Amino acid sequence: MNFDLVKDVVGLLEQFDTENKNSQYSSDVDGFKSWIYNKESMASNNEAEAPYWEGKESGRSPESAISTLLVHLNRYAKTYSKSAISGSDFATQEDFIYLINLKAFGEMTKMELIKKNIQDKPVGMLIITRLIKQGWVHQTDSNDDKRTKLIKITELGIEALENQMKKIRSATHIVSGNLNYSEKMDLIRILNKLDKFHYPIFNRNIESKDLINTVYQEYSFEKN
């Protein structure tokens, strides 16, 4: 047995355990392999391979560029979504997104639906109330807790979705722009990684005044 190799692997496992305190990767072989792959990818990327972003030459950070580009893409997506629901009874894109989630995942509590759509409770409740008034969702008491309301999509809601789905699908295709299949897969992997990082933080409902300090205290960004 090559004991030097075993020692090297054990050392890597210890480093993985240290750097994965926030469970960015799953604590199994797949997570360990992903960690190694990402470490090697970062090591192989040099400045010559880095893309250009606006303001790079004047010292603008990649984090700043990423944040701005995500905001821009969200606004582009909203304009296409607005076009997709024009002339319909949908008031906002959140209306049909809520219905799509109910159709895909079935009956759930109001808070489960709101959390799934990454929204604050007051905004989510307004959307749900609007959907109930339209007759697109129906609410019932939970058998486990009468204080909890369960909601599910109605036949009217399914019909409203189906009437608009062609335009909605067209909008989602446009948002993907001119990316080829490989680029789409890469983007999904990257966005999934970001989503897995941010979703647990969002679910903690940390006060806005404490959010940034709390995240910076609990997570290390020095090596990113």
N, C-alpha and C positions, 0 to 999 in steps of 0.2 A: 504494500500500500504506500502511496506517495503521501507521507505525512506532512510535507511542506505544503502540498496542495490542500490537504485537510485544514491545516492552520490558516491558510489564506481564505478558504471558504468560511471558516468560523469567524475570522476577522471581518469579512464582508457581512455576515449575518449580524454581528454585533453592531456594525456601522448602520445597517439597515434598521435594526431595532431602535437605535438612538435617533436616527433621522425621521423615523416613522411614528413618533410619539402621538401625532395628531391624526393617525390612521388615514393618511393620504392614500396609502396603498393597503390592500387587503393583507392580513397577517397570515399568508400562506405562500406556497411555492409560486403561484401566479403573481402575487403581489411582489415577491422578491425578484422574479424575473423582470417584471415591469420596471422596478426600481433600477435594476442593473442596466436595462435597455436605455432608460432615460438618462442615467449617469453617463453612459458611453456616448449617447447622442449629443449631450451637452459638451462633452469633452472634444468631440470631433468637429463641432461647429466653431469656426473661427470668424473673425470680424469680416473677412472677405466674402463669406457666405451670407452674412446677415443682410436682411432686406433694408431698403430705404424707408424712412417715414418722415413725414413733414416735421421740420424743426430739429432733425437729428444732428445736422451740422452745427447747430448752435447749442447743443448739449441737452436737448429734450430727451427724457428717459423713455425706454421702451414701455414701461408701465403706463406712462402718460398717454402714449400713442394708442396702446391697447384699450384703455378706458374710453378715450374719445371715439375710437373706431366702433366700439361696442354700442355706444350711445347713438352714433350715426346710423348703424345698421338697424337698431331698434326703431328709429324714426322712419327709415326707409320702409321697413316691414309694416309699420302702422299705416303709412300712406297707401300701400297696396291692399291692406286689410280693409281700410275705409272704402276703397273702390269696390272691393268684393261684396260689401254689404249695402252698397248704395242702392236705393230703390226697394229695400227690404224692410221688415219690421225690426231688424236688429239695430239697437242703438249704438253699440260699441263692439269692437272686436272681442272684448272680454265676454260678451254675451254668448257668442258662438263657441268660444274656447271652453267656457264652462259646460256648455251642452255637449261638446265633443268629449270632454273628460267623463261626464256622466254616462254617455253612451258607451264609451270604451271600458270604463272601470266599474260601472254599475252603481247601485245605491251607496251613498256615504253620508256622513254627517256634514253639516254646513262648514265646520271648521276644517275638516279634512279636505273639502273641495277648495276652500279659500287658500289653505296652505299649499295645496298642489299647484295652485296658480300663482304662488309667490306674491300674495297681496295682504295688506293689512285688513283686520277684521271689519272696520267700518265700511271700507270700500267694497269688500267682498259681500257684506250683508246687503248693501244697496243693489248690487248686481243680482243677487239671489232673489231679493224682493221683486225686482223688475221681471225676472224670469217667471216667478210665481204668478204675477199679475197677467203676464202674457199667456199663462196656461201651459207653458213649456216644461215646467217642473212641478212636481207634487211633493208636499212634505207630510210626514207622519211622525208620530211619537216613537222613540226607540223602545224596544221591549226591555232593554237593560236599564235604561234611565229615562224616565218620562220627561225630564227636563231637556233632554237632547232630541233635536229634530233630525230625522233622516230625510234626505231628498233624492228623488230619482227623476229621470227624464220621462216625459209623457209621450204619447203618440203624436200629439201636436208638436212637441219639441223635436221629435225625430223627423217629422214632415218638414218643419221649418229648416232644419239642417240640410235635409236632402235637396230641398229647393235651391239652396245656396251653395252646395258642395262643389259644383263645377267651377264657380268663380273662386271659391276658397282654395281649391287645389291649384288653380292657375296662379293665384297670388303666391302660394308657397313655392311654386316652381320658379317664379320670377325672383323671389328673394334669394334663391340659390345662385342666381345670376349665371355667369359663364364658367363656373367651376366644373371641372370634369369629375368623373366618378371617384377617382383616387383622391382628388382634393376634397371632395365632399366627405369621404370616409375619414381623412385626416382631421378635417374640421370638426366632425362629430366627436372623434376621440378627444380632441383638445377641449371642446365645449363641455363634454361630459365630465372631464377632469375638473374643470372650473366649477361646474354645477355641484359635484360631490364635495368640493371644498366649501362652497358658500351655503349650501342648503342647511347643514346642521347648525351653522351660525345663525341663519335667519330664523330657524325654528326655536331658538332660545329666547326670542323676543327681548333682546337686550335694549335698554333705553338708548335713544339716539345720542344723548350726551355722553354715554359711556362706551358706545359701540367700538369706535376706532381704537381707543386706549385698551379696551379689553382684548380685542383681536391681536393687537401688537404685543401685548403681554403674554398671550398664550401661544402664538405662532411665531416661528422664526422665518424671516424673509431675507436674511443675510446671504444665503447661498443661492437664492433664486435669480 
